[in-house]
Amino acid sequence: EGLLPSYLAFGKNNAQSAPLTDFELSTVNGSANARGWRLPVAGFVTHLSCQFDSGGSGDPNTFTISLWKEGVQQTGYDIVLNNVPTGDVGNSIAFQTPLQFNANETLTLKLTMTVSGPGNPSFNMDDLACLLRILN
């Protein structure tokens, strides 16, 4: 029985502005109980990728995509971008230790953004697309 790669797609088409905390991304594949995608088989999450359009005047700013399993944030399984420039932005990471999940557990991605600085800083993103690569 071999391991087959698959992908879960998450995204947000409408613009979101900082500050924003633990905003749950919708799934292209489907959702169960508003807690992400329920996996029918066990496996491992090996990679996380994201891309989006960035805009704003605030510096410093932080953009974070975090992986949640069964409603609990998984420490160390995230993409964190600091001082994000205006324009097309993306990143992809391979997890040093793949995140194991069991059959019928749920996975989701959540977005957090912060901005600070003098005056009236702003930071926003639009057209966010994320992929989780899984082996099952």
C-alpha positions in Angstrom: 0.0 0.0 0.0 1.8 3.2 -1.2 1.4 6.8 -0.1 -0.4 8.9 -2.7 0.0 12.7 -2.7 -3.1 14.8 -2.6 -3.9 18.5 -2.1 -6.5 20.4 -0.1 -7.2 23.9 -1.4 -8.2 26.8 0.8 -8.9 30.4 -0.1 -10.6 33.7 0.3 -11.5 35.9 -2.7 -12.7 39.0 -0.9 -10.3 41.5 0.6 -9.5 41.3 4.3 -7.8 44.0 6.3 -5.6 44.0 9.4 -6.0 43.5 12.2 -7.5 40.1 11.8 -7.2 37.1 14.1 -7.7 33.4 13.3 -10.0 33.9 10.3 -11.0 30.5 9.0 -10.4 30.0 5.3 -13.0 28.3 3.2 -12.2 25.1 1.4 -12.6 24.4 -2.3 -12.9 20.7 -1.4 -15.7 21.1 1.2 -16.2 21.7 4.9 -17.5 19.7 7.8 -19.0 21.3 10.9 -17.3 24.7 10.0 -14.1 23.1 11.2 -12.3 22.6 7.9 -12.1 19.5 5.8 -12.8 16.1 7.3 -10.2 13.5 6.0 -11.7 10.1 5.2 -8.3 8.4 5.6 -5.2 8.8 7.8 -2.1 10.5 6.5 0.5 13.3 6.8 0.6 17.0 5.9 4.0 17.6 4.3 3.8 21.1 2.7 1.9 24.4 2.9 1.8 27.0 0.1 0.1 30.3 -0.2 -0.2 33.3 -2.6 -2.1 36.5 -2.5 -2.3 40.2 -3.5 -1.0 42.5 -0.8 -1.7 46.2 -0.3 -1.2 48.8 2.4 0.9 51.4 3.9 1.6 49.9 7.3 5.1 48.8 8.3 5.7 46.7 10.2 3.0 44.2 9.3 2.7 40.4 9.7 0.8 37.9 7.6 0.3 34.4 9.1 -1.4 31.2 7.8 -1.6 28.6 10.5 -2.7 24.9 10.3 -5.4 23.7 12.6 -6.3 20.0 13.3 -9.5 19.2 15.1 -10.0 22.8 16.1 -6.5 23.1 17.7 -3.7 25.3 16.2 -0.7 23.2 15.4 2.5 24.9 16.7 5.2 25.2 14.1 2.9 24.4 11.1 2.5 27.8 9.6 3.7 30.4 7.1 4.7 33.8 8.7 5.6 36.7 6.5 6.9 40.0 8.0 6.9 43.4 6.4 5.0 42.2 3.4 5.4 44.4 0.3 2.6 45.6 -1.9 2.0 43.4 -4.9 1.9 39.6 -5.6 3.2 37.7 -2.6 3.7 34.0 -2.0 5.6 31.4 0.0 5.9 27.6 0.3 7.3 25.5 3.1 8.0 21.8 3.6 7.5 20.7 7.2 10.6 19.2 8.8 8.3 16.8 10.6 5.1 16.1 8.6 1.9 16.5 10.7 0.1 13.2 11.2 -3.7 13.0 11.1 -6.1 10.2 11.6 -9.1 9.2 9.6 -12.1 11.4 10.2 -10.0 14.3 11.7 -10.5 17.8 10.3 -7.8 20.2 8.9 -8.3 23.8 8.2 -6.1 26.9 7.7 -6.6 30.2 9.5 -5.4 33.7 8.6 -4.0 36.3 11.1 -2.8 39.8 10.1 -1.3 42.6 12.1 -0.1 46.1 11.2 1.4 48.9 13.3 3.3 52.1 12.8 2.8 55.9 12.9 -0.3 57.6 11.5 -3.1 55.5 10.2 -1.3 52.4 8.8 -3.1 49.8 6.7 -2.4 46.3 5.5 -4.8 44.1 3.5 -4.8 41.1 1.2 -7.0 39.8 -1.6 -7.3 36.7 -3.8 -5.7 34.4 -1.2 -5.0 30.8 -2.4 -3.5 28.1 -0.1 -2.6 24.5 -0.7 -1.9 21.7 1.8 0.0 18.8 0.4 -0.9 15.5 2.1 0.2 11.9 1.8 -2.4 9.3 2.6 
